[in-house]
C-alpha cells in the first residue's frame, strides 16, 4: 500500500492526515460495487465542474458512496473509539506511531 496504515487498520495517512479506510467487514462483491459507484460519482463531479451544472448532485453521490463504504459517516468499528478522520496524525493518539515512521 502506498500510504501507511495505522496499526489498528482504521486509517491511512496522507500528507500527515488520517483518512478512514473502507470497512473491512464489507463483502467483496458489495465493496467492489461501491467502489465502482464511487468512481462513477467522481467522474460526474469532474464533468459537472467542466460543464458548470450538476455539481451538488454529483458531490452528494460521492458522499453516499463514501458513507456506504464506511469512509465517512458512522464508524465501522464497535469498541467505542472516537473517529479521527481528517485529523492530523500528530494531534491524535496515533502521534507516537506516526512519529516513528519518520525516523
Biopython code that builds the backbone (N, CA, C, O; Angstrom):
import numpy as np
from Bio.PDB.StructureBuilder import StructureBuilder

atoms = [
    (1, "UNK", "N", (0.851, -1.182, 0.000)),
    (1, "UNK", "CA", (0.000, 0.000, 0.000)),
    (1, "UNK", "C", (0.899, 1.248, 0.000)),
    (1, "UNK", "O", (1.863, 1.308, 0.763)),
    (2, "UNK", "N", (0.600, 2.223, -0.829)),
    (2, "UNK", "CA", (1.480, 3.385, -0.943)),
    (2, "UNK", "C", (1.445, 4.310, 0.275)),
    (2, "UNK", "O", (2.364, 5.110, 0.453)),
    (3, "UNK", "N", (0.426, 4.224, 1.105)),
    (3, "UNK", "CA", (0.309, 5.088, 2.275)),
    (3, "UNK", "C", (0.355, 4.237, 3.536)),
    (3, "UNK", "O", (-0.151, 3.115, 3.545)),
    (4, "UNK", "N", (0.966, 4.766, 4.612)),
    (4, "UNK", "CA", (0.999, 3.989, 5.843)),
    (4, "UNK", "C", (-0.409, 3.821, 6.425)),
    (4, "UNK", "O", (-1.256, 4.709, 6.334)),
    (5, "UNK", "N", (-0.620, 2.665, 7.015)),
    (5, "UNK", "CA", (-1.898, 2.336, 7.646)),
    (5, "UNK", "C", (-1.669, 2.237, 9.142)),
    (5, "UNK", "O", (-0.697, 1.623, 9.582)),
    (6, "UNK", "N", (-2.551, 2.833, 9.926)),
    (6, "UNK", "CA", (-2.403, 2.784, 11.379)),
    (6, "UNK", "C", (-2.400, 1.335, 11.851)),
    (6, "UNK", "O", (-2.973, 0.468, 11.191)),
    (7, "UNK", "N", (-1.762, 1.067, 12.984)),
    (7, "UNK", "CA", (-1.670, -0.307, 13.475)),
    (7, "UNK", "C", (-3.017, -1.007, 13.651)),
    (7, "UNK", "O", (-3.100, -2.228, 13.516)),
    (8, "UNK", "N", (-4.065, -0.249, 13.948)),
    (8, "UNK", "CA", (-5.387, -0.863, 14.115)),
    (8, "UNK", "C", (-6.136, -1.011, 12.791)),
    (8, "UNK", "O", (-7.237, -1.560, 12.765)),
    (9, "UNK", "N", (-5.549, -0.525, 11.685)),
    (9, "UNK", "CA", (-6.144, -0.669, 10.362)),
    (9, "UNK", "C", (-7.299, 0.262, 10.067)),
    (9, "UNK", "O", (-7.976, 0.095, 9.052)),
    (10, "UNK", "N", (-7.543, 1.234, 10.922)),
    (10, "UNK", "CA", (-8.692, 2.121, 10.723)),
    (10, "UNK", "C", (-8.428, 3.265, 9.758)),
    (10, "UNK", "O", (-9.347, 3.740, 9.092)),
    (11, "UNK", "N", (-7.190, 3.707, 9.677)),
    (11, "UNK", "CA", (-6.863, 4.889, 8.870)),
    (11, "UNK", "C", (-5.637, 4.646, 8.015)),
    (11, "UNK", "O", (-4.804, 3.789, 8.311)),
    (12, "UNK", "N", (-5.548, 5.425, 6.942)),
    (12, "UNK", "CA", (-4.297, 5.552, 6.223)),
    (12, "UNK", "C", (-3.884, 7.005, 6.376)),
    (12, "UNK", "O", (-4.713, 7.870, 6.659)),
    (13, "UNK", "N", (-2.610, 7.263, 6.190)),
    (13, "UNK", "CA", (-2.082, 8.608, 6.404)),
    (13, "UNK", "C", (-1.608, 9.170, 5.075)),
    (13, "UNK", "O", (-0.780, 8.572, 4.388)),
    (14, "UNK", "N", (-2.144, 10.323, 4.728)),
    (14, "UNK", "CA", (-1.753, 11.026, 3.506)),
    (14, "UNK", "C", (-1.330, 12.433, 3.915)),
    (14, "UNK", "O", (-2.117, 13.204, 4.464)),
    (15, "UNK", "N", (-0.069, 12.747, 3.636)),
    (15, "UNK", "CA", (0.493, 14.056, 3.993)),
    (15, "UNK", "C", (0.208, 14.424, 5.450)),
    (15, "UNK", "O", (-0.148, 15.561, 5.762)),
    (16, "UNK", "N", (0.372, 13.433, 6.338)),
    (16, "UNK", "CA", (0.238, 13.669, 7.768)),
    (16, "UNK", "C", (-1.179, 13.653, 8.313)),
    (16, "UNK", "O", (-1.387, 13.820, 9.515)),
    (17, "UNK", "N", (-2.160, 13.453, 7.433)),
    (17, "UNK", "CA", (-3.567, 13.477, 7.851)),
    (17, "UNK", "C", (-4.154, 12.075, 7.792)),
    (17, "UNK", "O", (-3.877, 11.305, 6.872)),
    (18, "UNK", "N", (-4.973, 11.757, 8.798)),
    (18, "UNK", "CA", (-5.646, 10.458, 8.856)),
    (18, "UNK", "C", (-6.890, 10.459, 7.983)),
    (18, "UNK", "O", (-7.682, 11.400, 8.010)),
    (19, "UNK", "N", (-7.049, 9.404, 7.217)),
    (19, "UNK", "CA", (-8.242, 9.222, 6.394)),
    (19, "UNK", "C", (-8.798, 7.829, 6.686)),
    (19, "UNK", "O", (-8.082, 6.833, 6.590)),
    (20, "UNK", "N", (-10.074, 7.770, 7.040)),
    (20, "UNK", "CA", (-10.678, 6.494, 7.401)),
    (20, "UNK", "C", (-10.678, 5.541, 6.215)),
    (20, "UNK", "O", (-10.973, 5.927, 5.084)),
    (21, "UNK", "N", (-10.342, 4.293, 6.498)),
    (21, "UNK", "CA", (-10.311, 3.263, 5.462)),
    (21, "UNK", "C", (-11.690, 2.653, 5.273)),
    (21, "UNK", "O", (-12.585, 2.827, 6.100)),
    (22, "UNK", "N", (-11.838, 1.951, 4.193)),
    (22, "UNK", "CA", (-13.075, 1.229, 3.897)),
    (22, "UNK", "C", (-13.314, 0.169, 4.964)),
    (22, "UNK", "O", (-12.373, -0.442, 5.471)),
    (23, "UNK", "N", (-14.562, -0.037, 5.292)),
    (23, "UNK", "CA", (-14.950, -1.046, 6.271)),
    (23, "UNK", "C", (-14.476, -2.424, 5.799)),
    (23, "UNK", "O", (-14.922, -2.901, 4.755)),
    (24, "UNK", "N", (-13.573, -3.072, 6.556)),
    (24, "UNK", "CA", (-13.081, -4.371, 6.129)),
    (24, "UNK", "C", (-14.138, -5.473, 6.242)),
    (24, "UNK", "O", (-13.944, -6.570, 5.720)),
    (25, "UNK", "N", (-15.238, -5.192, 6.911)),
    (25, "UNK", "CA", (-16.302, -6.181, 7.054)),
    (25, "UNK", "C", (-17.255, -6.241, 5.870)),
    (25, "UNK", "O", (-18.143, -7.093, 5.833)),
    (26, "UNK", "N", (-17.081, -5.350, 4.904)),
    (26, "UNK", "CA", (-17.943, -5.384, 3.721)),
    (26, "UNK", "C", (-17.609, -6.604, 2.873)),
    (26, "UNK", "O", (-16.436, -6.892, 2.639)),
    (27, "UNK", "N", (-18.618, -7.318, 2.416)),
    (27, "UNK", "CA", (-18.340, -8.427, 1.487)),
    (27, "UNK", "C", (-17.669, -7.886, 0.221)),
    (27, "UNK", "O", (-17.969, -6.778, -0.225)),
    (28, "UNK", "N", (-16.768, -8.669, -0.346)),
    (28, "UNK", "CA", (-16.014, -8.213, -1.522)),
    (28, "UNK", "C", (-16.917, -7.719, -2.648)),
    (28, "UNK", "O", (-16.639, -6.687, -3.258)),
    (29, "UNK", "N", (-17.981, -8.441, -2.924)),
    (29, "UNK", "CA", (-18.876, -8.051, -4.015)),
    (29, "UNK", "C", (-19.486, -6.675, -3.758)),
    (29, "UNK", "O", (-19.561, -5.845, -4.665)),
    (30, "UNK", "N", (-19.919, -6.438, -2.525)),
    (30, "UNK", "CA", (-20.521, -5.151, -2.161)),
    (30, "UNK", "C", (-19.470, -4.043, -2.225)),
    (30, "UNK", "O", (-19.738, -2.957, -2.741)),
    (31, "UNK", "N", (-18.277, -4.318, -1.700)),
    (31, "UNK", "CA", (-17.199, -3.325, -1.711)),
    (31, "UNK", "C", (-16.849, -2.931, -3.143)),
    (31, "UNK", "O", (-16.701, -1.746, -3.443)),
    (32, "UNK", "N", (-16.718, -3.915, -4.023)),
    (32, "UNK", "CA", (-16.383, -3.621, -5.421)),
    (32, "UNK", "C", (-17.478, -2.817, -6.103)),
    (32, "UNK", "O", (-17.190, -1.905, -6.877)),
    (33, "UNK", "N", (-18.733, -3.149, -5.820)),
    (33, "UNK", "CA", (-19.851, -2.394, -6.401)),
    (33, "UNK", "C", (-19.828, -0.947, -5.921)),
    (33, "UNK", "O", (-20.057, -0.024, -6.703)),
    (34, "UNK", "N", (-19.551, -0.750, -4.630)),
    (34, "UNK", "CA", (-19.499, 0.608, -4.088)),
    (34, "UNK", "C", (-18.314, 1.387, -4.636)),
    (34, "UNK", "O", (-18.425, 2.587, -4.889)),
    (35, "UNK", "N", (-17.182, 0.720, -4.821)),
    (35, "UNK", "CA", (-16.025, 1.397, -5.413)),
    (35, "UNK", "C", (-16.319, 1.824, -6.854)),
    (35, "UNK", "O", (-15.886, 2.888, -7.294)),
    (36, "UNK", "N", (-17.046, 0.997, -7.568)),
    (36, "UNK", "CA", (-17.446, 1.341, -8.926)),
    (36, "UNK", "C", (-18.387, 2.552, -8.910)),
    (36, "UNK", "O", (-18.262, 3.468, -9.723)),
    (37, "UNK", "N", (-19.321, 2.530, -7.972)),
    (37, "UNK", "CA", (-20.260, 3.649, -7.807)),
    (37, "UNK", "C", (-19.491, 4.930, -7.467)),
    (37, "UNK", "O", (-19.790, 5.997, -8.002)),
    (38, "UNK", "N", (-18.510, 4.819, -6.586)),
    (38, "UNK", "CA", (-17.696, 5.974, -6.209)),
    (38, "UNK", "C", (-16.932, 6.511, -7.423)),
    (38, "UNK", "O", (-16.847, 7.724, -7.615)),
    (39, "UNK", "N", (-16.387, 5.628, -8.227)),
    (39, "UNK", "CA", (-15.679, 6.059, -9.432)),
    (39, "UNK", "C", (-16.585, 6.811, -10.391)),
    (39, "UNK", "O", (-16.191, 7.831, -10.955)),
    (40, "UNK", "N", (-17.806, 6.304, -10.576)),
    (40, "UNK", "CA", (-18.760, 6.996, -11.456)),
    (40, "UNK", "C", (-19.138, 8.359, -10.882)),
    (40, "UNK", "O", (-19.274, 9.338, -11.615)),
    (41, "UNK", "N", (-19.304, 8.409, -9.557)),
    (41, "UNK", "CA", (-19.674, 9.673, -8.917)),
    (41, "UNK", "C", (-18.543, 10.696, -9.048)),
    (41, "UNK", "O", (-18.794, 11.877, -9.292)),
    (42, "UNK", "N", (-17.314, 10.244, -8.888)),
    (42, "UNK", "CA", (-16.180, 11.161, -9.040)),
    (42, "UNK", "C", (-16.074, 11.656, -10.479)),
    (42, "UNK", "O", (-15.741, 12.817, -10.713)),
    (43, "UNK", "N", (-16.351, 10.794, -11.426)),
    (43, "UNK", "CA", (-16.349, 11.220, -12.833)),
    (43, "UNK", "C", (-17.446, 12.248, -13.071)),
    (43, "UNK", "O", (-17.263, 13.198, -13.832)),
    (44, "UNK", "N", (-18.584, 12.052, -12.419)),
    (44, "UNK", "CA", (-19.692, 13.006, -12.551)),
    (44, "UNK", "C", (-19.306, 14.356, -11.959)),
    (44, "UNK", "O", (-19.690, 15.395, -12.497)),
    (45, "UNK", "N", (-18.555, 14.360, -10.862)),
    (45, "UNK", "CA", (-18.078, 15.617, -10.266)),
    (45, "UNK", "C", (-17.174, 16.331, -11.265)),
    (45, "UNK", "O", (-17.298, 17.538, -11.472)),
    (46, "UNK", "N", (-16.272, 15.586, -11.879)),
    (46, "UNK", "CA", (-15.364, 16.191, -12.864)),
    (46, "UNK", "C", (-16.155, 16.790, -14.028)),
    (46, "UNK", "O", (-15.893, 17.915, -14.455)),
    (47, "UNK", "N", (-17.118, 16.030, -14.531)),
    (47, "UNK", "CA", (-17.929, 16.523, -15.651)),
    (47, "UNK", "C", (-18.736, 17.754, -15.237)),
    (47, "UNK", "O", (-18.885, 18.697, -16.013)),
    (48, "UNK", "N", (-19.252, 17.736, -14.014)),
    (48, "UNK", "CA", (-20.052, 18.874, -13.531)),
    (48, "UNK", "C", (-19.186, 20.124, -13.401)),
    (48, "UNK", "O", (-19.639, 21.230, -13.695)),
    (49, "UNK", "N", (-17.960, 19.949, -12.968)),
    (49, "UNK", "CA", (-17.073, 21.114, -12.855)),
    (49, "UNK", "C", (-16.775, 21.705, -14.227)),
    (49, "UNK", "O", (-16.687, 22.923, -14.383)),
    (50, "UNK", "N", (-16.622, 20.842, -15.211)),
    (50, "UNK", "CA", (-16.342, 21.328, -16.570)),
    (50, "UNK", "C", (-17.555, 21.992, -17.199)),
    (50, "UNK", "O", (-17.428, 22.990, -17.908)),
    (51, "UNK", "N", (-18.739, 21.434, -16.936)),
    (51, "UNK", "CA", (-19.953, 21.961, -17.562)),
    (51, "UNK", "C", (-20.602, 23.074, -16.757)),
    (51, "UNK", "O", (-21.358, 23.884, -17.293)),
    (52, "UNK", "N", (-20.300, 23.106, -15.457)),
    (52, "UNK", "CA", (-20.915, 24.121, -14.603)),
    (52, "UNK", "C", (-22.308, 23.753, -14.141)),
    (52, "UNK", "O", (-23.022, 24.610, -13.620)),
    (53, "UNK", "N", (-22.724, 22.494, -14.317)),
    (53, "UNK", "CA", (-24.069, 22.090, -13.905)),
    (53, "UNK", "C", (-24.027, 20.725, -13.223)),
    (53, "UNK", "O", (-23.289, 19.833, -13.641)),
    (54, "UNK", "N", (-24.817, 20.577, -12.183)),
    (54, "UNK", "CA", (-24.979, 19.285, -11.537)),
    (54, "UNK", "C", (-23.941, 18.941, -10.488)),
    (54, "UNK", "O", (-23.825, 17.782, -10.089)),
    (55, "UNK", "N", (-23.188, 19.929, -10.038)),
    (55, "UNK", "CA", (-22.120, 19.646, -9.081)),
    (55, "UNK", "C", (-22.671, 19.162, -7.742)),
    (55, "UNK", "O", (-22.117, 18.232, -7.154)),
    (56, "UNK", "N", (-23.724, 19.759, -7.259)),
    (56, "UNK", "CA", (-24.283, 19.353, -5.961)),
    (56, "UNK", "C", (-24.746, 17.904, -5.989)),
    (56, "UNK", "O", (-24.500, 17.157, -5.042)),
    (57, "UNK", "N", (-25.410, 17.505, -7.058)),
    (57, "UNK", "CA", (-25.892, 16.130, -7.170)),
    (57, "UNK", "C", (-24.736, 15.145, -7.256)),
    (57, "UNK", "O", (-24.771, 14.082, -6.636)),
    (58, "UNK", "N", (-23.720, 15.497, -8.018)),
    (58, "UNK", "CA", (-22.558, 14.624, -8.170)),
    (58, "UNK", "C", (-21.808, 14.505, -6.838)),
    (58, "UNK", "O", (-21.381, 13.415, -6.458)),
    (59, "UNK", "N", (-21.657, 15.597, -6.154)),
    (59, "UNK", "CA", (-20.990, 15.584, -4.852)),
    (59, "UNK", "C", (-21.757, 14.748, -3.844)),
    (59, "UNK", "O", (-21.159, 14.040, -3.033)),
    (60, "UNK", "N", (-23.081, 14.828, -3.892)),
    (60, "UNK", "CA", (-23.910, 14.027, -2.989)),
    (60, "UNK", "C", (-23.750, 12.540, -3.284)),
    (60, "UNK", "O", (-23.791, 11.719, -2.368)),
    (61, "UNK", "N", (-23.569, 12.191, -4.548)),
    (61, "UNK", "CA", (-23.361, 10.788, -4.918)),
    (61, "UNK", "C", (-22.026, 10.281, -4.374)),
    (61, "UNK", "O", (-21.933, 9.137, -3.929)),
    (62, "UNK", "N", (-20.997, 11.121, -4.405)),
    (62, "UNK", "CA", (-19.701, 10.751, -3.825)),
    (62, "UNK", "C", (-19.881, 10.525, -2.322)),
    (62, "UNK", "O", (-19.396, 9.531, -1.780)),
    (63, "UNK", "N", (-20.564, 11.430, -1.662)),
    (63, "UNK", "CA", (-20.787, 11.316, -0.219)),
    (63, "UNK", "C", (-21.538, 10.028, 0.129)),
    (63, "UNK", "O", (-21.169, 9.336, 1.078)),
    (64, "UNK", "N", (-22.575, 9.706, -0.622)),
    (64, "UNK", "CA", (-23.341, 8.471, -0.364)),
    (64, "UNK", "C", (-22.455, 7.230, -0.503)),
    (64, "UNK", "O", (-22.531, 6.316, 0.318)),
    (65, "UNK", "N", (-21.628, 7.202, -1.527)),
    (65, "UNK", "CA", (-20.752, 6.049, -1.737)),
    (65, "UNK", "C", (-19.730, 5.939, -0.612)),
    (65, "UNK", "O", (-19.458, 4.841, -0.126)),
    (66, "UNK", "N", (-19.167, 7.061, -0.197)),
    (66, "UNK", "CA", (-18.171, 7.033, 0.872)),
    (66, "UNK", "C", (-18.795, 6.611, 2.203)),
    (66, "UNK", "O", (-18.163, 5.897, 2.981)),
    (67, "UNK", "N", (-20.004, 7.036, 2.467)),
    (67, "UNK", "CA", (-20.698, 6.599, 3.684)),
    (67, "UNK", "C", (-20.963, 5.103, 3.624)),
    (67, "UNK", "O", (-20.749, 4.397, 4.609)),
    (68, "UNK", "N", (-21.424, 4.617, 2.491)),
    (68, "UNK", "CA", (-21.698, 3.185, 2.339)),
    (68, "UNK", "C", (-20.429, 2.351, 2.488)),
    (68, "UNK", "O", (-20.481, 1.225, 2.982)),
    (69, "UNK", "N", (-19.288, 2.898, 2.062)),
    (69, "UNK", "CA", (-18.006, 2.205, 2.196)),
    (69, "UNK", "C", (-17.460, 2.258, 3.629)),
    (69, "UNK", "O", (-16.552, 1.506, 3.983)),
    (70, "UNK", "N", (-18.018, 3.145, 4.441)),
    (70, "UNK", "CA", (-17.550, 3.301, 5.813)),
    (70, "UNK", "C", (-16.459, 4.339, 5.970)),
    (70, "UNK", "O", (-15.909, 4.496, 7.059)),
    (71, "UNK", "N", (-16.137, 5.051, 4.903)),
    (71, "UNK", "CA", (-15.076, 6.051, 4.948)),
    (71, "UNK", "C", (-15.543, 7.366, 5.555)),
    (71, "UNK", "O", (-14.727, 8.192, 5.965)),
    (72, "UNK", "N", (-16.834, 7.555, 5.610)),
    (72, "UNK", "CA", (-17.454, 8.728, 6.242)),
    (72, "UNK", "C", (-18.684, 8.247, 6.984)),
    (72, "UNK", "O", (-19.069, 7.082, 6.880)),
    (73, "UNK", "N", (-19.295, 9.145, 7.727)),
    (73, "UNK", "CA", (-20.497, 8.770, 8.472)),
    (73, "UNK", "C", (-20.149, 7.983, 9.722)),
    (73, "UNK", "O", (-19.051, 8.122, 10.261)),
    (74, "UNK", "N", (-21.082, 7.154, 10.189)),
    (74, "UNK", "CA", (-20.834, 6.377, 11.408)),
    (74, "UNK", "C", (-19.615, 5.469, 11.245)),
    (74, "UNK", "O", (-19.371, 4.917, 10.172)),
    (75, "UNK", "N", (-18.858, 5.329, 12.332)),
    (75, "UNK", "CA", (-17.664, 4.480, 12.268)),
    (75, "UNK", "C", (-18.072, 3.022, 12.122)),
    (75, "UNK", "O", (-19.170, 2.633, 12.522)),
    (76, "UNK", "N", (-17.189, 2.224, 11.553)),
    (76, "UNK", "CA", (-17.486, 0.813, 11.337)),
    (76, "UNK", "C", (-16.954, -0.070, 12.455)),
    (76, "UNK", "O", (-17.247, -1.266, 12.475)),
    (77, "UNK", "N", (-16.189, 0.475, 13.377)),
    (77, "UNK", "CA", (-15.701, -0.332, 14.497)),
    (77, "UNK", "C", (-16.669, -0.213, 15.664)),
    (77, "UNK", "O", (-17.459, 0.728, 15.732)),
    (78, "UNK", "N", (-16.606, -1.162, 16.574)),
    (78, "UNK", "CA", (-17.609, -1.227, 17.637)),
    (78, "UNK", "C", (-17.034, -1.126, 19.047)),
    (78, "UNK", "O", (-17.731, -1.429, 20.015)),
    (79, "UNK", "N", (-15.778, -0.707, 19.178)),
    (79, "UNK", "CA", (-15.183, -0.648, 20.514)),
    (79, "UNK", "C", (-15.350, 0.704, 21.198)),
    (79, "UNK", "O", (-14.822, 0.919, 22.289)),
    (80, "UNK", "N", (-16.082, 1.615, 20.564)),
    (80, "UNK", "CA", (-16.338, 2.919, 21.163)),
    (80, "UNK", "C", (-15.230, 3.937, 20.964)),
    (80, "UNK", "O", (-15.333, 5.057, 21.464)),
    (81, "UNK", "N", (-14.174, 3.578, 20.249)),
    (81, "UNK", "CA", (-13.077, 4.515, 19.998)),
    (81, "UNK", "C", (-13.570, 5.677, 19.140)),
    (81, "UNK", "O", (-14.374, 5.484, 18.228)),
    (82, "UNK", "N", (-13.082, 6.889, 19.435)),
    (82, "UNK", "CA", (-13.518, 8.052, 18.659)),
    (82, "UNK", "C", (-12.989, 8.008, 17.226)),
    (82, "UNK", "O", (-12.064, 7.264, 16.898)),
    (83, "UNK", "N", (-13.604, 8.819, 16.402)),
    (83, "UNK", "CA", (-13.199, 8.917, 14.998)),
    (83, "UNK", "C", (-12.231, 10.084, 14.838)),
    (83, "UNK", "O", (-12.529, 11.208, 15.242)),
    (84, "UNK", "N", (-11.078, 9.812, 14.249)),
    (84, "UNK", "CA", (-10.089, 10.851, 13.986)),
    (84, "UNK", "C", (-9.937, 11.120, 12.494)),
    (84, "UNK", "O", (-8.897, 11.608, 12.052)),
    (85, "UNK", "N", (-10.971, 10.804, 11.719)),
    (85, "UNK", "CA", (-10.929, 11.039, 10.280)),
    (85, "UNK", "C", (-10.624, 12.506, 9.999)),
    (85, "UNK", "O", (-11.229, 13.403, 10.587)),
    (86, "UNK", "N", (-9.699, 12.730, 9.115)),
    (86, "UNK", "CA", (-9.268, 14.047, 8.652)),
    (86, "UNK", "C", (-8.443, 14.828, 9.671)),
    (86, "UNK", "O", (-8.092, 15.978, 9.411)),
    (87, "UNK", "N", (-8.127, 14.245, 10.810)),
    (87, "UNK", "CA", (-7.273, 14.906, 11.799)),
    (87, "UNK", "C", (-5.806, 14.715, 11.413)),
    (87, "UNK", "O", (-5.446, 13.729, 10.769)),
    (88, "UNK", "N", (-4.972, 15.663, 11.810)),
    (88, "UNK", "CA", (-3.538, 15.475, 11.658)),
    (88, "UNK", "C", (-3.098, 14.375, 12.613)),
    (88, "UNK", "O", (-3.446, 14.400, 13.794)),
    (89, "UNK", "N", (-2.346, 13.425, 12.116)),
    (89, "UNK", "CA", (-1.914, 12.290, 12.933)),
    (89, "UNK", "C", (-1.175, 12.758, 14.176)),
    (89, "UNK", "O", (-1.314, 12.150, 15.237)),
    (90, "UNK", "N", (-0.401, 13.813, 14.068)),
    (90, "UNK", "CA", (0.386, 14.300, 15.203)),
    (90, "UNK", "C", (-0.478, 14.835, 16.338)),
    (90, "UNK", "O", (0.017, 15.028, 17.448)),
    (91, "UNK", "N", (-1.754, 15.075, 16.080)),
    (91, "UNK", "CA", (-2.670, 15.593, 17.106)),
    (91, "UNK", "C", (-3.629, 14.525, 17.611)),
    (91, "UNK", "O", (-4.673, 14.853, 18.175)),
    (92, "UNK", "N", (-3.300, 13.271, 17.421)),
    (92, "UNK", "CA", (-4.185, 12.164, 17.796)),
    (92, "UNK", "C", (-3.417, 11.133, 18.623)),
    (92, "UNK", "O", (-2.206, 11.260, 18.803)),
    (93, "UNK", "N", (-4.107, 10.127, 19.121)),
    (93, "UNK", "CA", (-3.403, 9.054, 19.829)),
    (93, "UNK", "C", (-2.416, 8.289, 18.932)),
    (93, "UNK", "O", (-1.629, 7.488, 19.436)),
    (94, "UNK", "N", (-2.446, 8.518, 17.641)),
    (94, "UNK", "CA", (-1.517, 7.868, 16.712)),
    (94, "UNK", "C", (-0.209, 8.651, 16.557)),
    (94, "UNK", "O", (0.646, 8.262, 15.762)),
    (95, "UNK", "N", (-0.044, 9.737, 17.298)),
    (95, "UNK", "CA", (1.110, 10.625, 17.129)),
    (95, "UNK", "C", (2.436, 9.897, 17.295)),
    (95, "UNK", "O", (3.331, 10.060, 16.465)),
    (96, "UNK", "N", (2.580, 9.105, 18.339)),
    (96, "UNK", "CA", (3.853, 8.417, 18.576)),
    (96, "UNK", "C", (4.150, 7.424, 17.457)),
    (96, "UNK", "O", (5.277, 7.342, 16.970)),
    (97, "UNK", "N", (3.133, 6.676, 17.056)),
    (97, "UNK", "CA", (3.298, 5.738, 15.945)),
    (97, "UNK", "C", (3.718, 6.487, 14.685)),
    (97, "UNK", "O", (4.651, 6.073, 13.997)),
    (98, "UNK", "N", (3.035, 7.588, 14.383)),
    (98, "UNK", "CA", (3.325, 8.348, 13.180)),
    (98, "UNK", "C", (4.747, 8.912, 13.214)),
    (98, "UNK", "O", (5.464, 8.871, 12.214)),
    (99, "UNK", "N", (5.142, 9.436, 14.370)),
    (99, "UNK", "CA", (6.495, 9.990, 14.503)),
    (99, "UNK", "C", (7.541, 8.912, 14.276)),
    (99, "UNK", "O", (8.614, 9.193, 13.743)),
    (100, "UNK", "N", (7.242, 7.685, 14.673)),
    (100, "UNK", "CA", (8.203, 6.597, 14.483)),
    (100, "UNK", "C", (8.402, 6.254, 13.008)),
    (100, "UNK", "O", (9.429, 5.679, 12.649)),
    (101, "UNK", "N", (7.464, 6.586, 12.168)),
    (101, "UNK", "CA", (7.598, 6.335, 10.732)),
    (101, "UNK", "C", (8.635, 7.240, 10.095)),
    (101, "UNK", "O", (9.285, 6.871, 9.117)),
    (102, "UNK", "N", (8.781, 8.416, 10.652)),
    (102, "UNK", "CA", (9.681, 9.419, 10.087)),
    (102, "UNK", "C", (11.125, 9.190, 10.483)),
    (102, "UNK", "O", (12.016, 9.840, 9.937)),
    (103, "UNK", "N", (11.388, 8.282, 11.422)),
    (103, "UNK", "CA", (12.762, 8.033, 11.864)),
    (103, "UNK", "C", (13.500, 7.147, 10.895)),
    (103, "UNK", "O", (14.671, 6.835, 11.113)),
]
sb = StructureBuilder()
sb.init_structure("model")
sb.init_model(0)
sb.init_chain("A")
sb.init_seg("    ")
for serial, (resi, resn, name, xyz) in enumerate(atoms, 1):
    if name == "N":
        sb.init_residue(resn, " ", resi, " ")
    sb.init_atom(name, np.array(xyz, "f"), 0.0, 1.0, " ", f" {name:<3s}", serial, name[0])
structure = sb.get_structure()
